[in-house]
């Protein structure tokens, strides 16, 4: 069953917009730093510079855009509003942006004081978000949104675990603490990418893929069991890693294979639904989501191959496919549905008194413009993957492509928002000057 959208509780446009505007700026910053550093950035996933770049992407782009989408989608899709949305958005956005910048600088400069400041900001940001979400999610979801809300609850639980692990790791850099850093880092990555990111994408997809991309509904067994199964498998994998410490290795590998199989099921099912969509021509969002799911399946294949060979040999490639391929692509595609529609919807409310005609959603952000940015994004993704194999030749080319793609996304979002601002200004003048 699919939920019919309700805009009675939709937050003001400024609430999600601040997240959508700053997200591509962080990915532009990451791309610029990668261009400056060059091929040395790909020497190790543990290098301070790579850790700085990774958190600019995961916190600055992914988390920022995901939080903005979450604040917008919950009331519209599920009929659930977070308390004090303006205040919540302002606090979370301010401390998340500051904390992300401070954490990247802390990794880059190896300064303990910066780690301490970053920890304070990020704990405040995520703590506020999680408390607000816990209060909001006490409400019963609207009919048809049960599966989506259940997955979002699990995604937020995964975010809590990710934040606790990240805080522990950050404390080891801020103060001289003897901790099992490799184990904690692996758990942190798994819960952040396979828990928080994947579960939120899965939950949102249950509603927005059939609704916005005009596909058949997801099979009932997928919507009912997939998110819970993935969460439980992550718990089981974490326990095997902590208790067994890799001796023997096969229990953790077995659970990992089941996690990969679960994600493969989601990716393959979504690609099948996109193949069966009712509109023959693929718009920009469809292209982005095809790329996202193809990247997820590529991760599954690469993990299977690398597990049979050297487990850590393709970790950088896997990270790029998960972050830029799976997460970034899905979010980039959804922004092209969310932002122009919200600009149109709120502009309609502004001109309710009959000031002027509001352009259609397709005119606010034409699909032809979004498709061009998609091809730039796809080129950046392929170049980044190739740069893990030939870093000297391709690192700076890939960084330049990513910077252009992110800047293009920012320009398109700003263009849509400027149309809304212009209509809003004209509507206000029409009221003042009869």
MIDREN-310059 format. One record per residue (C-alpha): z, x, y; residue in three letters. Coordinates in pm, whole numbers, plus 50000, padded with zeros to 5 digits. Example, Ala and Ser with C-alpha at 12.3 -4.5 7.8 and 13.67 -1.06 7.14 Angstrom:
MIDREN-310059
      zz      xx      yy   residuo
   50780   51230   49550       ALA
   50714   51367   49894       SER
end
This chain:
MIDREN-310059
      zz      xx      yy   residuo
   50000   50000   50000       UNK
   49908   50129   50346       UNK
   50112   50076   50659       UNK
   49943   49908   50956       UNK
   50009   50111   51271       UNK
   50256   49968   51521       UNK
   50281   50107   51874       UNK
   50582   49907   51989       UNK
   50811   50211   51957       UNK
   50562   50485   52040       UNK
   50722   50758   52257       UNK
   50585   50853   52600       UNK
   50273   51071   52590       UNK
   50465   51368   52730       UNK
   50697   51376   52427       UNK
   50449   51503   52163       UNK
   50206   51647   52417       UNK
   50423   51944   52514       UNK
   50417   52064   52152       UNK
   50041   52015   52118       UNK
   49970   52208   52439       UNK
   50178   52516   52358       UNK
   50091   52544   51987       UNK
   49743   52700   52035       UNK
   49883   52934   52300       UNK
   50106   53097   52039       UNK
   49816   53142   51797       UNK
   49615   53296   52082       UNK
   49903   53536   52144       UNK
   49917   53623   51774       UNK
   49542   53688   51772       UNK
   49564   53904   52085       UNK
   49844   54113   51933       UNK
   49647   54151   51609       UNK
   49347   54271   51811       UNK
   49569   54521   51992       UNK
   49731   54654   51674       UNK
   49412   54668   51469       UNK
   49390   54748   51097       UNK
   49744   54891   51081       UNK
   49872   54532   51091       UNK
   49750   54480   50734       UNK
   49934   54776   50583       UNK
   50217   54558   50447       UNK
   50351   54203   50468       UNK
   50689   54361   50545       UNK
   50580   54564   50847       UNK
   50759   54462   51170       UNK
   50429   54385   51337       UNK
   50310   54159   51055       UNK
   50644   53978   51059       UNK
   50605   53921   51434       UNK
   50252   53785   51389       UNK
   50358   53564   51098       UNK
   50636   53398   51298       UNK
   50412   53347   51600       UNK
   50185   53147   51369       UNK
   50446   52968   51157       UNK
   50694   52887   51435       UNK
   50473   52899   51742       UNK
   50174   52707   51607       UNK
   50261   52533   51279       UNK
   50619   52425   51349       UNK
   50549   52328   51709       UNK
   50250   52109   51623       UNK
   50425   51964   51316       UNK
   50732   51865   51517       UNK
   50518   51704   51785       UNK
   50324   51511   51522       UNK
   50646   51412   51344       UNK
   50800   51268   51661       UNK
   50481   51070   51723       UNK
   50404   50958   51366       UNK
   50748   50836   51258       UNK
   50768   50540   51499       UNK
   50398   50450   51470       UNK
   50357   50479   51093       UNK
   50708   50410   50966       UNK
   50870   50213   51246       UNK
   51140   50482   51280       UNK
   51233   50624   51620       UNK
   51432   50939   51684       UNK
   51724   50893   51926       UNK
   51655   50988   52290       UNK
   51297   51109   52223       UNK
   51246   51259   52571       UNK
   51569   51459   52554       UNK
   51512   51558   52191       UNK
   51158   51676   52260       UNK
   51265   51868   52571       UNK
   51553   52050   52402       UNK
   51367   52127   52079       UNK
   51050   52241   52255       UNK
   51231   52463   52504       UNK
   51449   52643   52251       UNK
   51174   52661   51987       UNK
   50930   52823   52229       UNK
   51189   53065   52363       UNK
   51320   53146   52016       UNK
   50972   53211   51879       UNK
   50887   53452   52160       UNK
   51222   53629   52126       UNK
   51191   53660   51748       UNK
   50841   53807   51769       UNK
   50963   54056   52030       UNK
   51266   54138   51815       UNK
   51050   54225   51515       UNK
   50805   54421   51727       UNK
   51066   54620   51923       UNK
   51339   54627   51653       UNK
   51612   54529   51900       UNK
   51929   54372   51758       UNK
   52008   54192   52083       UNK
   51673   54013   52071       UNK
   51745   53897   51716       UNK
   52077   53753   51835       UNK
   51916   53567   52125       UNK
   51637   53440   51899       UNK
   51889   53315   51644       UNK
   52078   53117   51908       UNK
   51761   52953   52039       UNK
   51612   52870   51699       UNK
   51938   52738   51552       UNK
   51976   52511   51855       UNK
   51614   52392   51830       UNK
   51612   52317   51458       UNK
   51971   52198   51453       UNK
   51901   51941   51724       UNK
   51580   51830   51549       UNK
   51746   51791   51209       UNK
   52042   51596   51348       UNK
   51809   51366   51544       UNK
   51588   51319   51238       UNK
   51889   51245   51016       UNK
   52001   50975   51259       UNK
   51653   50826   51286       UNK
   51582   50832   50914       UNK
   51890   50621   50844       UNK
   51667   50329   50944       UNK
   51476   50152   50669       UNK
   51105   50241   50675       UNK
   50846   49974   50744       UNK
   50671   49822   50441       UNK
   50392   50046   50317       UNK
   50544   50366   50457       UNK
   50804   50431   50186       UNK
   50617   50720   50019       UNK
   50544   50889   50351       UNK
   50905   50862   50471       UNK
   51038   50990   50136       UNK
   50814   51296   50161       UNK
   50916   51353   50524       UNK
   51284   51339   50425       UNK
   51221   51604   50160       UNK
   51019   51813   50407       UNK
   51311   51807   50650       UNK
   51551   51903   50369       UNK
   51319   52195   50293       UNK
   51320   52283   50664       UNK
   51701   52290   50659       UNK
   51696   52532   50364       UNK
   51430   52742   50538       UNK
   51638   52760   50857       UNK
   51955   52856   50666       UNK
   51770   53133   50484       UNK
   51600   53248   50803       UNK
   51930   53252   50989       UNK
   52085   53463   50714       UNK
   51794   53706   50727       UNK
   51803   53721   51106       UNK
   52174   53794   51096       UNK
   52105   54098   50880       UNK
   51880   54233   51157       UNK
   52116   54133   51437       UNK
   52426   54283   51275       UNK
   52465   54554   51007       UNK
   52496   54326   50704       UNK
   52421   54435   50347       UNK
   52214   54150   50202       UNK
   51944   54120   49931       UNK
   51667   54103   50189       UNK
   51368   54088   49952       UNK
   51515   53800   49753       UNK
   51614   53609   50066       UNK
   51274   53670   50224       UNK
   51088   53540   49918       UNK
   51304   53228   49914       UNK
   51254   53183   50290       UNK
   50876   53205   50258       UNK
   50862   52968   49962       UNK
   51075   52699   50124       UNK
   50896   52736   50457       UNK
   50537   52721   50332       UNK
   50560   52533   50001       UNK
   50851   52313   50109       UNK
   50854   52230   50480       UNK
   50480   52277   50546       UNK
   50334   52144   50221       UNK
   50570   51847   50189       UNK
   50509   51735   50547       UNK
   50131   51765   50506       UNK
   50154   51572   50179       UNK
   50366   51295   50329       UNK
   50149   51255   50637       UNK
   49832   51267   50427       UNK
   49941   50963   50226       UNK
   49896   50756   50545       UNK
   49652   50934   50773       UNK
   49385   51041   50523       UNK
   49304   50684   50410       UNK
   49355   50546   50762       UNK
   49185   50800   50990       UNK
   48934   50950   50748       UNK
   48844   50615   50588       UNK
   48903   50713   50225       UNK
   49040   50518   49928       UNK
   49419   50517   49893       UNK
   49596   50794   49704       UNK
   49677   50703   49342       UNK
   50017   50538   49306       UNK
   50153   50807   49070       UNK
   50069   51074   49330       UNK
   50241   50898   49621       UNK
   50543   50806   49408       UNK
   50617   51133   49228       UNK
   50437   51432   49380       UNK
   50667   51512   49674       UNK
   50987   51472   49470       UNK
   50843   51680   49186       UNK
   50743   51961   49421       UNK
   51087   51966   49583       UNK
   51267   51973   49246       UNK
   51042   52252   49122       UNK
   51123   52457   49432       UNK
   51495   52406   49363       UNK
   51448   52512   49001       UNK
   51241   52816   49101       UNK
   51505   52921   49353       UNK
   51779   52897   49091       UNK
   51582   53109   48844       UNK
   51518   53371   49113       UNK
   51882   53387   49220       UNK
   52042   53372   48875       UNK
   51799   53575   48665       UNK
   51691   53823   48935       UNK
   51359   53866   48754       UNK
   51508   53957   48413       UNK
   51341   53800   48224       UNK
   51050   53715   48451       UNK
   50886   53436   48253       UNK
   51114   53142   48359       UNK
   51032   53194   48727       UNK
   50664   53241   48646       UNK
   50661   52919   48445       UNK
   50816   52719   48729       UNK
   50579   52888   48975       UNK
   50286   52776   48762       UNK
   50414   52417   48776       UNK
   50444   52441   49156       UNK
   50088   52569   49176       UNK
   49974   52287   48947       UNK
   50144   52028   49173       UNK
   49975   52165   49484       UNK
   49645   52184   49297       UNK
   49680   51816   49209       UNK
   49730   51728   49574       UNK
   49442   51945   49694       UNK
   49199   51822   49429       UNK
   49297   51457   49480       UNK
   49252   51482   49856       UNK
   48912   51649   49819       UNK
   48806   51375   49578       UNK
   48915   51106   49825       UNK
   48730   51282   50106       UNK
   48420   51295   49887       UNK
   48447   50918   49835       UNK
   48504   50833   50204       UNK
   48319   50531   50333       UNK
   48149   50712   50620       UNK
   47874   50944   50495       UNK
   47874   51183   50792       UNK
   48173   51418   50805       UNK
   48346   51431   51143       UNK
   48544   51731   51266       UNK
   48874   51618   51117       UNK
   48713   51567   50777       UNK
   48566   51918   50792       UNK
   48905   52065   50883       UNK
   49078   51879   50600       UNK
   48815   51985   50348       UNK
   48878   52344   50458       UNK
   49254   52292   50431       UNK
   49235   52158   50076       UNK
   48978   52419   49970       UNK
   49215   52690   50100       UNK
   49499   52537   49900       UNK
   49289   52544   49584       UNK
   49181   52900   49662       UNK
   49550   52994   49683       UNK
   49604   52845   49338       UNK
   49315   53042   49190       UNK
   49418   53365   49363       UNK
   49781   53327   49254       UNK
   49672   53271   48894       UNK
   49449   53578   48899       UNK
   49703   53800   49073       UNK
   49982   53690   48837       UNK
   49777   53816   48547       UNK
   49728   54148   48728       UNK
   49963   54280   48998       UNK
   50183   54002   49143       UNK
   50207   54143   49496       UNK
   49851   54272   49527       UNK
   49714   53969   49713       UNK
   50022   53858   49909       UNK
   49856   53904   50250       UNK
   49548   53708   50142       UNK
   49766   53430   50002       UNK
   49961   53418   50327       UNK
   49645   53386   50537       UNK
   49505   53114   50312       UNK
   49831   52917   50327       UNK
   49904   52959   50698       UNK
   49559   52969   50861       UNK
   49358   52803   50585       UNK
   49585   52525   50460       UNK
   49835   52461   50741       UNK
   49638   52548   51054       UNK
   49324   52367   50937       UNK
   49506   52042   50855       UNK
   49694   52045   51186       UNK
   49388   52140   51391       UNK
   49197   51852   51235       UNK
   49472   51597   51296       UNK
   49505   51701   51661       UNK
   49148   51582   51709       UNK
   49257   51237   51592       UNK
   49599   51222   51756       UNK
   49539   51364   52105       UNK
   49228   51167   52213       UNK
   49369   50846   52067       UNK
   49701   50889   52248       UNK
   49518   50972   52571       UNK
   49312   50654   52532       UNK
   49610   50439   52431       UNK
   49836   50547   52716       UNK
   49547   50529   52964       UNK
   49489   50170   52853       UNK
   49849   50092   52940       UNK
   49812   50261   53277       UNK
   49512   50047   53376       UNK
   49648   49720   53239       UNK
   49629   49582   53592       UNK
   49251   49628   53590       UNK
   49205   49944   53790       UNK
   48911   50090   53599       UNK
   48752   50109   53258       UNK
   48900   50360   53014       UNK
   48651   50582   52827       UNK
   48638   50535   52451       UNK
   48819   50775   52220       UNK
   48490   50941   52125       UNK
   48406   51003   52490       UNK
   48748   51146   52568       UNK
   48692   51417   52306       UNK
   48338   51406   52159       UNK
   48314   51491   51792       UNK
   48026   51729   51860       UNK
   48261   51946   52067       UNK
   48529   51943   51797       UNK
   48276   52033   51526       UNK
   48171   52345   51717       UNK
   48532   52458   51730       UNK
   48560   52392   51357       UNK
   48282   52640   51280       UNK
   48456   52899   51496       UNK
   48781   52834   51308       UNK
   48608   52863   50972       UNK
   48454   53195   51077       UNK
   48798   53321   51186       UNK
   48952   53217   50854       UNK
   48684   53388   50646       UNK
   48703   53702   50860       UNK
   49083   53716   50829       UNK
   49060   53687   50450       UNK
   48791   53956   50442       UNK
   48998   54176   50673       UNK
   49268   54204   50405       UNK
   49003   54378   50193       UNK
   48824   54575   50467       UNK
   49081   54606   50748       UNK
   48921   54895   50936       UNK
   48591   54713   50969       UNK
   48699   54353   51026       UNK
   49054   54325   51166       UNK
   48962   54320   51534       UNK
   48657   54101   51473       UNK
   48878   53850   51290       UNK
   49141   53863   51564       UNK
   48878   53797   51830       UNK
   48741   53500   51635       UNK
   49091   53354   51591       UNK
   49164   53396   51961       UNK
   48839   53222   52057       UNK
   48903   52938   51812       UNK
   49261   52887   51934       UNK
   49152   52901   52296       UNK
   48876   52651   52224       UNK
   49129   52415   52066       UNK
   49357   52451   52369       UNK
   49065   52381   52604       UNK
   48964   52067   52412       UNK
   49320   51932   52410       UNK
   49363   52003   52781       UNK
   49027   51837   52855       UNK
   49139   51516   52681       UNK
   49473   51522   52860       UNK
   49309   51575   53200       UNK
   49110   51255   53150       UNK
   49436   51070   53092       UNK
   49598   51232   53395       UNK
   49302   51137   53615       UNK
   49311   50774   53499       UNK
   49689   50762   53543       UNK
   49661   50899   53897       UNK
   49389   50650   53990       UNK
   49594   50365   53846       UNK
   49895   50470   54053       UNK
   49682   50486   54368       UNK
   49541   50141   54294       UNK
   49894   50002   54291       UNK
   49993   50176   54615       UNK
   49666   50103   54799       UNK
   49554   49745   54727       UNK
end
